[in-house]
Amino acid sequence: MVSVDCRGRTIREVNRAIHEAVAAGERSIQVLHPEARHSIAVALLEPVEIRIEGSVGYYCGGMGDGPRIEIAGSAGWGLAECIMGGRVVCRGSAGNGAAASTRGGRVVVHGNAAARAGISLKGGTVLIGGNTGYMTGFMMQKGTIVVCGDAAEGLGDSMYAGEIYVGGRIGGLGNDAVERPMTGDDVKYLGALLREHALPGDPARFTKICSGGRLHNFNKHEFDVWRAAL
């Protein structure tokens, strides 16, 4: 394992050191003293292991495809934004917009996630061990979001496809988000995910939220629905 120390370096220098280590063939990298710096470990396209020893700022691990990043702390806004693959695990809590526009891979937040987690989700899986803020899953188009705790108002607002599973209370569904019955396959799938990541909850007690399909096509007789969504 090689170490990259953030102290005394600009974030550009930190990321250059990480990318140079990857290019040299390193497959396990430890990032020391992150001290809530922004944009750490972005745009990594190799199956490398990155362990960040502390909390990070905005946009950690974004635009990646393949790395396995673990944060031994909490994260600010935009955690793992727009990743294509790989895995980002945050042992603490995450700020607004965690996993926004993610297209693949897996994002795991063991604590709470703030507002708009998984917005515009286009694939992959988002797991939140605690509670999540308002508008989680807003305009998601594909993929899966699992919230082990409570979800605030506006859950799944204007979602087009995908599934949201909530283990706790739901503060309110967004436009065209509807509850669907849990199937046996849903329970098995959730159980496997929760066990793999040591997350809390009884999969049989989760609530499943999907798109109602009313926003897939414009209908002038449902103008009030569209006006509320826009």
N, C-alpha and C positions, 0 to 999 in steps of 0.2 A: 504493500500500500504506500502511495506517495501522499504527502500533505501539502496543501496550499494554504498559506496564512494570509488572511485579509488585511491584517494590520500593516500600515505603511504603504498600502497599494490602492490605486484607484480601482473602481469596479471593472473598468476596461482591462486593467492589468491582471486582476483576479481571474476574469474569464479567459483571458489569453493564456494564462498559466494552466488553467484547467484544460483548455482545448489543445495546448501543446503537449500536455501529459497524455491525453487520449491519443493524439497523433503519434506519439512515441511508443504506443502499445500498452500503456497502463490501463488496467481494467478495474482498479479499485482506488478511489481518490477520497481523501478526507479534507474537508474545508474547515479551517480553524478560525475562531474569532469573527464570525459573520457580523455580529453586533447590529442586526437589523438593517444591513445594507440591501439596496435594491438590485434586482435583475441578476442575482447570482445563479450560475449554472444554466444559462439560457442557450437555446439553439444547439443542443447536443444531439448528434445523430448516430451514436454508437451504443451498443449494449453494455455500458459501463455502470459501475456501482459508485454513487456519490453519497457520502455521508456528511451532512452539514452540522457541525457541533454547536448548535445554538439557534436562536430565532433569526428570521430573515425579514426583509422589508417587502416592497412591492415586486410582483412579476417574477418570483422565483421559479425556475424550472420551465419557463415558457418556451413554446415553439420547438419542443424536442420531439424526437422519434426514436425511442429505443432505450434511453437510460433508465436506471432505477435509482431514484433520488429519495433519500430519507432525511428529514429535517428534525433534529432533536430539540424542538422548540415550537414556537408559533410562527405564523406567516401573515404578512400584510395583504393588501389588495392583489387580485389577479394571479393567485397561485396557479401554476401549471396552465396558464392561458394558452389556448390554441395548440395543445400538444397533439401529435399524430399517433403516438404509441408510447410504450414504456410504462413506467409507474412512478408516481410521486406520492410519498407518504409523509404527512405532517403529524408529528406526535402531539402537538398542541392544538390551538385553534387557528382559524383562518379568517382574514378580512373579507371585504366585499368581492364578489365576482370570482370566487374560486372555481377553477375549471371552466371558465367562460370559453365558448366556441371550441371546446375540445372535440376532436374528431376520432380519437381512438385511445387505447391504453386505459389506465386506471388511476384515479386520484382518490386518496384516502385521507380524511381529516379525522383524527381520533377525538378531538374536542368539538367545539361548536364552530359553525360557519356563519358568517354575517350575511347580509342581504345579497340576493341575486346569484346564489351559487348555481352553477350549471346553466347559466343563461345561454341561449342560442347553441345548446349542446347538439353536436352533429354525430355523435358516436361515443363509444367507450362507456366506462362505468365510474360514477362518483359515489363514494361512501362517506357518510358523515356520522360519527359516533355519538354526537350530542345533538343539540338543537340547531336549527337553521333559520335565517332571517326571512324577511318578506321577499316575494317575487322569485323564490327559488324555482328553477326550471322554466323561467320566462322564455317563450318562443323556442323551446327545445324542439328539435326536429328528428332526433334519433337518440338511442342510447338509454341508459338506466341511471336513476338517482335513488339512493337508499339513505333515508334519514332515520337513525335509530331513536332519536328523541322527538321533540315537538317541531312543527313547521309553522311559521308565521303566515300572515294573510297573503293572498295573491298567489298561492301555490299553483304552479303549472299554468300561469296565465298565458293564453294564446299558444299553448303547445300544439304542435302539429302531429307528433308521433312520439314513441318512446314510452317508458313507464317510470313512475315515481312511487316508491314504497315508503310509508311513514309508520314508525313504530309507536309514536306518541300522539299527542293531540294536534289537530290541524286548525289553525286560526281562521282559515277561510280559503276557499278555492278561487282561483282566478277565472277569467273569461274562458268558457268552453272546456274547462277541466272538470272531469266527472269521475266519480268513484266506480270501480269495477270489482266484481267478485274475485277473491284470491283463488287460484287453482292449486291443485296438488303440485304441479310443476313449479309454480311460483314459490311455494313453501320450500321445496327442495333446493331451488336455486338460491333463495335468500339464506337458508340455513348453511349452505356451503360457503357463501361469501362471508357471513358473520363468523363462522368458525375459523376460516382462513386468516382473518384479520383481527381475531379476538375482540370483536365488537359485541355490544350488549343487545339483548332483545330476543323475544320468542317469535320466530318467523311466522308462526300461525296467527299471531295477533296483529300483524302489520296490515295497513290499509293500502290498497292499490289505486293509483290515480292515473288516468289516461286522457287522451284527447276525445272530446265528444264529436269531433268531425264537422262541426257547424261552420268553422272558419276555413275549411278547405276550398270552398267555392263561394263566391259572393251571391247572396240571395237578397233581392231588394225588400222582400217581406221580413227579413231579419236585420234590417238596418240598425236597429237599436243595439244588437249584439256587436256589430262592427263598430259602431260609434263608441261603445264602451271600450272595445279592444284598442282603438286608435286614440 
